[in-house]
Amino acid sequence: MFKNHVDLIGFIGSDPETRQLENGASMTYFSLATKTTWKNEGGSYDSQTEWHRIVVWGKLGQFAARLAKDAHIEIEGQLRQRKNEKPVLDFPIFPQNVISLGSLRAFTFALPSR
């Protein structure tokens, strides 16, 4: 059995950007900040922020394009490795579900199950 599942809750770092590709498809991408906090040996709290690159396609991307910097969201998706010519590893996250958490009305857009 195999499983590739990512579930993140965080804040969008900059307004999402959308690109139209030559084949007519569109993709929206943005950065998502997540934070981990822990109590250190001295009894005070430390934290670390991680930045994740999110790439969203199609109708879900159209929904994500309406979000803005500092929006509090949850994404559920897959981690995929992109192989570039550079020797740098790139692991963008491709969500199947995006949930806006930061308003009185929570907006959810999910792709249909396969």
TIVO-2410 file (N, C-alpha, C; in nm, 3 decimals):
# residues 114
REC num residu      c1      c2      c3 atome chaine
REC   1      M   0.084  -0.118   0.000     N      A
REC   1      M   0.000   0.000   0.000    CA      A
REC   1      M   0.089   0.124   0.000     C      A
REC   2      F   0.048   0.225  -0.074     N      A
REC   2      F   0.122   0.350  -0.082    CA      A
REC   2      F   0.027   0.466  -0.056     C      A
REC   3      K   0.082   0.576  -0.001     N      A
REC   3      K  -0.001   0.692   0.023    CA      A
REC   3      K   0.084   0.818   0.009     C      A
REC   4      N   0.036   0.912  -0.068     N      A
REC   4      N   0.101   1.042  -0.084    CA      A
REC   4      N  -0.006   1.146  -0.051     C      A
REC   5      H  -0.008   1.192   0.074     N      A
REC   5      H  -0.112   1.284   0.119    CA      A
REC   5      H  -0.049   1.393   0.204     C      A
REC   6      V  -0.082   1.518   0.172     N      A
REC   6      V  -0.034   1.633   0.247    CA      A
REC   6      V  -0.155   1.712   0.294     C      A
REC   7      D  -0.157   1.749   0.420     N      A
REC   7      D  -0.264   1.830   0.478    CA      A
REC   7      D  -0.196   1.943   0.554     C      A
REC   8      L  -0.212   2.067   0.504     N      A
REC   8      L  -0.145   2.182   0.564    CA      A
REC   8      L  -0.246   2.290   0.598     C      A
REC   9      I  -0.225   2.359   0.710     N      A
REC   9      I  -0.301   2.477   0.747    CA      A
REC   9      I  -0.201   2.589   0.767     C      A
REC  10      G  -0.224   2.701   0.700     N      A
REC  10      G  -0.131   2.812   0.713    CA      A
REC  10      G  -0.186   2.938   0.648     C      A
REC  11      F  -0.094   3.033   0.624     N      A
REC  11      F  -0.130   3.162   0.567    CA      A
REC  11      F  -0.060   3.181   0.434     C      A
REC  12      I  -0.134   3.237   0.337     N      A
REC  12      I  -0.077   3.264   0.205    CA      A
REC  12      I   0.022   3.378   0.217     C      A
REC  13      G   0.143   3.360   0.160     N      A
REC  13      G   0.251   3.457   0.174    CA      A
REC  13      G   0.245   3.572   0.076     C      A
REC  14      S   0.184   3.555  -0.039     N      A
REC  14      S   0.168   3.663  -0.138    CA      A
REC  14      S   0.046   3.631  -0.222     C      A
REC  15      D  -0.009   3.733  -0.287     N      A
REC  15      D  -0.127   3.710  -0.369    CA      A
REC  15      D  -0.100   3.601  -0.473     C      A
REC  16      P  -0.194   3.507  -0.490     N      A
REC  16      P  -0.177   3.401  -0.590    CA      A
REC  16      P  -0.159   3.461  -0.730     C      A
REC  17      E  -0.078   3.395  -0.812     N      A
REC  17      E  -0.056   3.435  -0.951    CA      A
REC  17      E  -0.107   3.324  -1.042     C      A
REC  18      T  -0.170   3.364  -1.152     N      A
REC  18      T  -0.223   3.268  -1.248    CA      A
REC  18      T  -0.151   3.285  -1.380     C      A
REC  19      R  -0.118   3.172  -1.444     N      A
REC  19      R  -0.055   3.172  -1.576    CA      A
REC  19      R  -0.138   3.089  -1.671     C      A
REC  20      Q  -0.151   3.141  -1.793     N      A
REC  20      Q  -0.213   3.065  -1.901    CA      A
REC  20      Q  -0.101   2.994  -1.977     C      A
REC  21      L  -0.116   2.865  -1.997     N      A
REC  21      L  -0.016   2.787  -2.068    CA      A
REC  21      L  -0.051   2.781  -2.217     C      A
REC  22      E   0.046   2.744  -2.297     N      A
REC  22      E   0.026   2.738  -2.443    CA      A
REC  22      E  -0.086   2.642  -2.483     C      A
REC  23      N  -0.106   2.536  -2.404     N      A
REC  23      N  -0.209   2.439  -2.437    CA      A
REC  23      N  -0.349   2.482  -2.392     C      A
REC  24      G  -0.361   2.605  -2.336     N      A
REC  24      G  -0.490   2.656  -2.293    CA      A
REC  24      G  -0.521   2.634  -2.146     C      A
REC  25      A  -0.445   2.549  -2.081     N      A
REC  25      A  -0.467   2.523  -1.939    CA      A
REC  25      A  -0.416   2.642  -1.857     C      A
REC  26      S  -0.471   2.656  -1.739     N      A
REC  26      S  -0.423   2.761  -1.650    CA      A
REC  26      S  -0.378   2.700  -1.519     C      A
REC  27      M  -0.280   2.763  -1.458     N      A
REC  27      M  -0.232   2.719  -1.327    CA      A
REC  27      M  -0.218   2.840  -1.238     C      A
REC  28      T  -0.249   2.821  -1.111     N      A
REC  28      T  -0.235   2.925  -1.010    CA      A
REC  28      T  -0.134   2.874  -0.909     C      A
REC  29      Y  -0.047   2.963  -0.867     N      A
REC  29      Y   0.053   2.923  -0.769    CA      A
REC  29      Y   0.070   3.031  -0.664     C      A
REC  30      F   0.108   2.986  -0.544     N      A
REC  30      F   0.132   3.077  -0.433    CA      A
REC  30      F   0.216   3.006  -0.328     C      A
REC  31      S   0.266   3.083  -0.232     N      A
REC  31      S   0.341   3.024  -0.122    CA      A
REC  31      S   0.252   3.018   0.001     C      A
REC  32      L   0.272   2.916   0.082     N      A
REC  32      L   0.194   2.895   0.204    CA      A
REC  32      L   0.291   2.880   0.320     C      A
REC  33      A   0.272   2.959   0.425     N      A
REC  33      A   0.357   2.951   0.544    CA      A
REC  33      A   0.288   2.867   0.650     C      A
REC  34      T   0.361   2.770   0.704     N      A
REC  34      T   0.314   2.693   0.819    CA      A
REC  34      T   0.414   2.713   0.931     C      A
REC  35      K   0.370   2.697   1.053     N      A
REC  35      K   0.456   2.725   1.168    CA      A
REC  35      K   0.448   2.610   1.268     C      A
REC  36      T   0.562   2.571   1.319     N      A
REC  36      T   0.570   2.470   1.424    CA      A
REC  36      T   0.627   2.537   1.548     C      A
REC  37      T   0.564   2.513   1.662     N      A
REC  37      T   0.608   2.571   1.789    CA      A
REC  37      T   0.632   2.458   1.889     C      A
REC  38      W   0.737   2.472   1.969     N      A
REC  38      W   0.768   2.372   2.071    CA      A
REC  38      W   0.830   2.440   2.192     C      A
REC  39      K   0.824   2.369   2.303     N      A
REC  39      K   0.884   2.417   2.427    CA      A
REC  39      K   1.027   2.365   2.434     C      A
REC  40      N   1.123   2.455   2.449     N      A
REC  40      N   1.264   2.412   2.453    CA      A
REC  40      N   1.303   2.368   2.594     C      A
REC  41      E   1.428   2.327   2.609     N      A
REC  41      E   1.476   2.277   2.739    CA      A
REC  41      E   1.472   2.384   2.848     C      A
REC  42      G   1.483   2.510   2.810     N      A
REC  42      G   1.478   2.619   2.908    CA      A
REC  42      G   1.337   2.657   2.950     C      A
REC  43      G   1.236   2.595   2.891     N      A
REC  43      G   1.098   2.622   2.928    CA      A
REC  43      G   1.030   2.729   2.846     C      A
REC  44      S   1.105   2.796   2.759     N      A
REC  44      S   1.040   2.895   2.672    CA      A
REC  44      S   1.006   2.830   2.538     C      A
REC  45      Y   0.932   2.904   2.456     N      A
REC  45      Y   0.885   2.849   2.330    CA      A
REC  45      Y   0.970   2.895   2.213     C      A
REC  46      D   0.999   2.803   2.125     N      A
REC  46      D   1.067   2.831   1.999    CA      A
REC  46      D   0.970   2.797   1.887     C      A
REC  47      S   0.994   2.854   1.769     N      A
REC  47      S   0.909   2.823   1.654    CA      A
REC  47      S   0.993   2.826   1.527     C      A
REC  48      Q   0.941   2.761   1.427     N      A
REC  48      Q   1.005   2.757   1.296    CA      A
REC  48      Q   0.896   2.768   1.190     C      A
REC  49      T   0.917   2.857   1.094     N      A
REC  49      T   0.823   2.874   0.983    CA      A
REC  49      T   0.878   2.801   0.861     C      A
REC  50      E   0.793   2.724   0.796     N      A
REC  50      E   0.827   2.656   0.671    CA      A
REC  50      E   0.744   2.717   0.559     C      A
REC  51      W   0.804   2.733   0.442     N      A
REC  51      W   0.733   2.785   0.325    CA      A
REC  51      W   0.714   2.672   0.225     C      A
REC  52      H   0.592   2.660   0.175     N      A
REC  52      H   0.555   2.555   0.080    CA      A
REC  52      H   0.508   2.619  -0.049     C      A
REC  53      R   0.548   2.562  -0.161     N      A
REC  53      R   0.503   2.610  -0.291    CA      A
REC  53      R   0.381   2.530  -0.332     C      A
REC  54      I   0.271   2.601  -0.358     N      A
REC  54      I   0.144   2.537  -0.392    CA      A
REC  54      I   0.115   2.566  -0.540     C      A
REC  55      V   0.081   2.462  -0.615     N      A
REC  55      V   0.048   2.475  -0.757    CA      A
REC  55      V  -0.091   2.414  -0.777     C      A
REC  56      V  -0.184   2.496  -0.829     N      A
REC  56      V  -0.323   2.454  -0.841    CA      A
REC  56      V  -0.367   2.468  -0.986     C      A
REC  57      W  -0.433   2.366  -1.041     N      A
REC  57      W  -0.473   2.362  -1.182    CA      A
REC  57      W  -0.623   2.373  -1.196     C      A
REC  58      G  -0.668   2.417  -1.314     N      A
REC  58      G  -0.808   2.411  -1.355    CA      A
REC  58      G  -0.903   2.492  -1.268     C      A
REC  59      K  -1.023   2.435  -1.245     N      A
REC  59      K  -1.126   2.506  -1.169    CA      A
REC  59      K  -1.084   2.532  -1.025     C      A
REC  60      L  -1.011   2.441  -0.967     N      A
REC  60      L  -0.961   2.463  -0.832    CA      A
REC  60      L  -0.863   2.580  -0.832     C      A
REC  61      G  -0.786   2.594  -0.938     N      A
REC  61      G  -0.695   2.707  -0.952    CA      A
REC  61      G  -0.770   2.839  -0.965     C      A
REC  62      Q  -0.885   2.837  -1.034     N      A
REC  62      Q  -0.968   2.958  -1.045    CA      A
REC  62      Q  -1.018   3.001  -0.908     C      A
REC  63      F  -1.055   2.904  -0.825     N      A
REC  63      F  -1.096   2.935  -0.688    CA      A
REC  63      F  -0.978   2.992  -0.609     C      A
REC  64      A  -0.863   2.928  -0.618     N      A
REC  64      A  -0.745   2.972  -0.543    CA      A
REC  64      A  -0.700   3.111  -0.585     C      A
REC  65      A  -0.722   3.147  -0.711     N      A
REC  65      A  -0.682   3.279  -0.760    CA      A
REC  65      A  -0.760   3.391  -0.692     C      A
REC  66      R  -0.876   3.361  -0.638     N      A
REC  66      R  -0.956   3.463  -0.570    CA      A
REC  66      R  -0.911   3.487  -0.427     C      A
REC  67      L  -0.823   3.402  -0.375     N      A
REC  67      L  -0.770   3.420  -0.241    CA      A
REC  67      L  -0.666   3.530  -0.243     C      A
REC  68      A  -0.626   3.580  -0.127     N      A
REC  68      A  -0.531   3.691  -0.122    CA      A
REC  68      A  -0.425   3.663  -0.016     C      A
REC  69      K  -0.319   3.743  -0.021     N      A
REC  69      K  -0.213   3.735   0.078    CA      A
REC  69      K  -0.274   3.740   0.219     C      A
REC  70      D  -0.217   3.663   0.309     N      A
REC  70      D  -0.258   3.653   0.449    CA      A
REC  70      D  -0.387   3.573   0.471     C      A
REC  71      A  -0.447   3.518   0.364     N      A
REC  71      A  -0.565   3.434   0.383    CA      A
REC  71      A  -0.524   3.309   0.460     C      A
REC  72      H  -0.607   3.270   0.556     N      A
REC  72      H  -0.584   3.151   0.637    CA      A
REC  72      H  -0.655   3.035   0.567     C      A
REC  73      I  -0.578   2.936   0.521     N      A
REC  73      I  -0.639   2.828   0.442    CA      A
REC  73      I  -0.588   2.692   0.487     C      A
REC  74      E  -0.663   2.592   0.447     N      A
REC  74      E  -0.621   2.452   0.461    CA      A
REC  74      E  -0.616   2.393   0.321     C      A
REC  75      I  -0.511   2.318   0.292     N      A
REC  75      I  -0.506   2.247   0.165    CA      A
REC  75      I  -0.484   2.099   0.192     C      A
REC  76      E  -0.541   2.017   0.108     N      A
REC  76      E  -0.519   1.873   0.109    CA      A
REC  76      E  -0.474   1.836  -0.031     C      A
REC  77      G  -0.364   1.767  -0.041     N      A
REC  77      G  -0.317   1.734  -0.175    CA      A
REC  77      G  -0.203   1.634  -0.173     C      A
REC  78      Q  -0.121   1.641  -0.276     N      A
REC  78      Q  -0.009   1.550  -0.294    CA      A
REC  78      Q   0.122   1.627  -0.307     C      A
REC  79      L   0.226   1.567  -0.258     N      A
REC  79      L   0.360   1.620  -0.273    CA      A
REC  79      L   0.420   1.556  -0.397     C      A
REC  80      R   0.471   1.640  -0.488     N      A
REC  80      R   0.531   1.587  -0.611    CA      A
REC  80      R   0.668   1.647  -0.631     C      A
REC  81      Q   0.759   1.566  -0.677     N      A
REC  81      Q   0.894   1.613  -0.705    CA      A
REC  81      Q   0.903   1.658  -0.849     C      A
REC  82      R   0.954   1.779  -0.869     N      A
REC  82      R   0.980   1.829  -1.004    CA      A
REC  82      R   1.127   1.821  -1.029     C      A
REC  83      K   1.164   1.761  -1.139     N      A
REC  83      K   1.305   1.749  -1.173    CA      A
REC  83      K   1.342   1.861  -1.269     C      A
REC  84      N   1.432   1.944  -1.226     N      A
REC  84      N   1.477   2.056  -1.306    CA      A
REC  84      N   1.616   2.027  -1.360     C      A
REC  85      E   1.661   2.112  -1.449     N      A
REC  85      E   1.798   2.099  -1.498    CA      A
REC  85      E   1.897   2.132  -1.388     C      A
REC  86      K   1.855   2.215  -1.295     N      A
REC  86      K   1.940   2.252  -1.182    CA      A
REC  86      K   1.947   2.134  -1.085     C      A
REC  87      P   2.053   2.127  -1.006     N      A
REC  87      P   2.061   2.017  -0.909    CA      A
REC  87      P   1.979   2.041  -0.782     C      A
REC  88      V   1.884   2.136  -0.786     N      A
REC  88      V   1.801   2.166  -0.669    CA      A
REC  88      V   1.674   2.083  -0.674     C      A
REC  89      L   1.639   2.022  -0.562     N      A
REC  89      L   1.514   1.947  -0.556    CA      A
REC  89      L   1.399   2.043  -0.533     C      A
REC  90      D   1.291   2.021  -0.601     N      A
REC  90      D   1.173   2.106  -0.592    CA      A
REC  90      D   1.054   2.015  -0.563     C      A
REC  91      F   0.983   2.041  -0.453     N      A
REC  91      F   0.870   1.958  -0.413    CA      A
REC  91      F   0.744   2.041  -0.398     C      A
REC  92      P   0.682   2.084  -0.509     N      A
REC  92      P   0.557   2.159  -0.495    CA      A
REC  92      P   0.444   2.068  -0.447     C      A
REC  93      I   0.343   2.129  -0.391     N      A
REC  93      I   0.226   2.056  -0.343    CA      A
REC  93      I   0.110   2.085  -0.438     C      A
REC  94      F   0.042   1.980  -0.482     N      A
REC  94      F  -0.070   1.991  -0.575    CA      A
REC  94      F  -0.198   1.954  -0.501     C      A
REC  95      P  -0.276   2.055  -0.460     N      A
REC  95      P  -0.395   2.024  -0.380    CA      A
REC  95      P  -0.512   1.972  -0.462     C      A
REC  96      Q  -0.593   1.888  -0.397     N      A
REC  96      Q  -0.721   1.846  -0.451    CA      A
REC  96      Q  -0.834   1.915  -0.377     C      A
REC  97      N  -0.800   1.986  -0.268     N      A
REC  97      N  -0.900   2.052  -0.185    CA      A
REC  97      N  -0.837   2.177  -0.126     C      A
REC  98      V  -0.908   2.290  -0.133     N      A
REC  98      V  -0.863   2.415  -0.073    CA      A
REC  98      V  -0.979   2.470   0.010     C      A
REC  99      I  -0.953   2.499   0.137     N      A
REC  99      I  -1.057   2.549   0.227    CA      A
REC  99      I  -1.010   2.682   0.283     C      A
REC 100      S  -1.091   2.786   0.267     N      A
REC 100      S  -1.061   2.917   0.326    CA      A
REC 100      S  -1.111   2.916   0.470     C      A
REC 101      L  -1.021   2.944   0.565     N      A
REC 101      L  -1.056   2.938   0.707    CA      A
REC 101      L  -1.073   3.075   0.772     C      A
REC 102      G  -1.037   3.181   0.700     N      A
REC 102      G  -1.023   3.310   0.765    CA      A
REC 102      G  -1.142   3.402   0.763     C      A
REC 103      S  -1.260   3.360   0.724     N      A
REC 103      S  -1.374   3.451   0.722    CA      A
REC 103      S  -1.492   3.386   0.791     C      A
REC 104      L  -1.597   3.464   0.810     N      A
REC 104      L  -1.717   3.408   0.872    CA      A
REC 104      L  -1.780   3.301   0.784     C      A
REC 105      R  -1.768   3.322   0.653     N      A
REC 105      R  -1.817   3.221   0.560    CA      A
REC 105      R  -1.697   3.146   0.508     C      A
REC 106      A  -1.684   3.021   0.543     N      A
REC 106      A  -1.571   2.941   0.494    CA      A
REC 106      A  -1.605   2.890   0.355     C      A
REC 107      F  -1.516   2.914   0.261     N      A
REC 107      F  -1.535   2.870   0.124    CA      A
REC 107      F  -1.454   2.743   0.103     C      A
REC 108      T  -1.516   2.644   0.044     N      A
REC 108      T  -1.448   2.519   0.015    CA      A
REC 108      T  -1.467   2.486  -0.131     C      A
REC 109      F  -1.361   2.443  -0.194     N      A
REC 109      F  -1.370   2.395  -0.331    CA      A
REC 109      F  -1.289   2.268  -0.338     C      A
REC 110      A  -1.352   2.160  -0.377     N      A
REC 110      A  -1.284   2.032  -0.386    CA      A
REC 110      A  -1.306   1.974  -0.524     C      A
REC 111      L  -1.204   1.908  -0.574     N      A
REC 111      L  -1.218   1.835  -0.699    CA      A
REC 111      L  -1.299   1.708  -0.673     C      A
REC 112      P  -1.375   1.662  -0.771     N      A
REC 112      P  -1.450   1.537  -0.751    CA      A
REC 112      P  -1.355   1.420  -0.730     C      A
REC 113      S  -1.399   1.326  -0.649     N      A
REC 113      S  -1.318   1.207  -0.623    CA      A
REC 113      S  -1.306   1.125  -0.749     C      A
REC 114      R  -1.191   1.063  -0.765     N      A
REC 114      R  -1.170   0.978  -0.882    CA      A
REC 114      R  -1.215   0.839  -0.858     C      A
***
